Amino acid sequence: MAERTWWKRGIVYQIYPRSFQDTNGDGVGDLEGIRRRLDHLAWLGVDALWISPIYPSPMADGGYDVADYRDIDPLFGSLADFDRLVGEAHERGLKLILDFVPNHSSSQHAWFRESRSSRTNPKRDWYIWRDPAPGGGPPNNWISNFGGSAWTFDEATGQYYYHAFLKEQPDLNWRNPELREAMFDTLRFWLERGVDGFRVDVIWHLMKDPEMRDNPPNPGYTPGQPAINRLLQIHSADHPDIYGVIAGMRKVLDGYPDRVLIGEIYLPIERLVTYYGPDLTGAHLPFNFQLIHTTWRARDIEALVREYEGKLPEGGWPNWVLSNHDQPRIAARVGQAQARVAAMLLLTLRGTPTLYYGDELGMPAVHIPRDRVQDPWEKNEPGIGIGRDPSRTPMPWDRSPNAGFSSVEPWLPLNQDWHSRNVAAMRDEPASILTLTRNLIALRRERKSLMVGRYAPVLVTDEVFVYLREAGDERVMAALNLTGDPQTVHLPDHLQGGHVLVSTLAQVPANPVGGALTLRGHEGLLIELTRQAA
Ligand code: NOJ
């Protein structure tokens, strides 16, 4: 039964809504735009759409500063547009996952306005207020993730409030039972509207050290890194009390059939896997960002897959992410040729893959001129390479003006090569990364081994990583050359004699595969092995 669960079998596709499709001519994408592109997403073959925040927001942090958890920002449309989108996604068999941002609200949220209005306001404790330190100044040394102190002084009431991100994003106090209930009600509000789950923003941040002790210095910090790296975030996040909170969210979701809880967690593997929770009462899918941070070498990738597979709790379902709206895109990190190998890796590892919009086109990092920077983090700490705009640019659909994204100049520049790198141009091009991605998705959907089968490493060298996926007598082998030079590896006897299903390069090499397997530079092969005799 578990193998039938959609979020185990399926592929999640992340949409950054500002950049998917504009329909009302303001240069920013909207819900109606997503609706009009549903057929494309069904054609691509993904199963679920995760949409970054669409709630009313002053947009200090691209919508991750929510001013009302139960409505839609007019920039994106209305609740009616949302309902229509959910309905039409479901008609196509597509699930819809919302971004839930519970760690902080916008400073414009009615709750925060009330909270800051006086020390005795009933909502005072819904946020994190502290007196100044004994000698004056902020209550502790915690740093904002976007640079500067994480505390802002409120003149009117003489206390500081805590914000892990911008001062326009005050942290909510999850130790307050009323706040918790209000947030759980928010989940119900959207579940009742038919959403299939949530990706929970910075879930490991929700509970902090109740004593709010200083964070220790980070001995590994070097100048030029973002300010947040100066300290080890040991007291400001990843507190053990978090498991009770997540179990509470799960309980709400478990009241509805077949919903998924995904947690955004940037922690090392041994900490990450604890977010499945005691007895799997935690996140169904604690997002696994290991492929984003690894060096792109065969031995490093094999080692992290081994470590992750080895540390997953019994019954915990794996997942893999290559890029997202906060990170450099995969093609920017490893180049166009390896981006194709990466697509094969993502779509053939064991566990739910998350595909970031535009990566199926091999979208590069887009150069953002200074006067067009939108990202508040880049504005706070300019020039050190942390800007997130290069990964958030509009989806190029075709060769019409503004790449078919909008009738006006888009909010961020298009990729320079949009005349050739766009959906319409690449759709019917057999050698494009879009065709490759679609083929890999189709193979994954057709084969139980790839979808839910076992993972077994076969061999690793400095250059090549080979592994198997197996279910019953079905066996598929992925052989990935992580370098630009041809490589030959020797396969054990029982893995010889398969036929190639797909190559990351334009032409599929001749069958059959013998004992010596030669991969061309930047080649990944997916090989179906002969079924084993029973
Ligand atoms: C993580 C989100 O993915 C990122 O875009 C945002 O800036 C922070 N959380 C704060 O909400």
Boltz pocket constraint, residues with backbone or C-beta under 6 A from the ligand:
constraints:
  - pocket:
      binder: B
      contacts: [[A, 61], [A, 64], [A, 101], [A, 165], [A, 201], [A, 202], [A, 264], [A, 325], [A, 326]]
      max_distance: 6.0
